[in-house]
Amino acid sequence: MAKTDVAERKYFFDRNNFDTPRAGETAPAVFSEEELSVEKARSLEDGKRQGMAEATRSREKQVADALSRIAQGMATLFAAESVREKLFEEEAVRLTAQALSVIFPILNKRYGMDELKSTIREVLRNHEQETGIAIEVSSECKDEIEALIAQTESLKPFMNRVKIEPKDGLPPGDCRLIWKNGGAVRDTGHLVGEILRRLEQLLPPTMPQSAIKEENQAGKAINPSENADTIEGMAPTGHGETP
């Protein structure tokens, strides 16, 4: 072969076999069909397992998020229900107080005199040993109380021991009975005021109570005389007993 031919030729395929590894090189791995099938099945199984694990984590997160939203919603619902119950309770108490302020004067006007007579009758019967009893009533009730004592057989012994004194400051239906060591008072204003105060105590402390307080002003208690204590309705003191 001439030099010129060697110089012009770039590749010497007739001298070198490029299909065989060179010195220091590793021959490429060769897999059989069976090995490839095993690796493919293993890869599919790994991918399936990873996919199922990811789906499980995603589903668990969705369930946890849903439960969290449900818990928040239930907390909001319970809080709203608690507020609603308090508002309904407050409205019921206020309605009761308003109804009382309207109904009580009507009932007292209709039945107050009967209650007054019954109170005086019972107190006098329970204090027959007293030598002197002063009965303070409103001016418009004086004649009926005198007639009660005069016409009631069991009260006739008190005719000379009872002194009926009209008091312009006393509302109809109220009275004071005063004897030597005690007395008794029937104070409807105090009774109404006490009921309204009890209703006021039913209201939550954080809620406004102005309506009840305004109603409470309607029940002004009458200051009893020096020898008599004011108690709900008709409550004697000293030797007295509750009629």
Buried (B, 14 or more C-beta within 10 A) or exposed (E): EEEEEEEEEEEEEEEEEEEEEEEEEEEEEEEEEEEEEEEEEEEEEEEEEEEEEEEEEEEEEEEEEEEEEEEEEEEEEEEEEEEEEBEEBBEEBBEBBBEBBEEBBEEBEEEBBEBBBBBBBBBBBBBEEBEEBBBBBBEEBBEEBBEBBEEBEEBEEBEEBBEBEBBEEBBBBBBBBBBEEBBBBBBBBBBBBBBBEEBBEEBEEEEEBEBBEEBBEBBEBBEBBEBBBBBBBBBBBBBBEEB
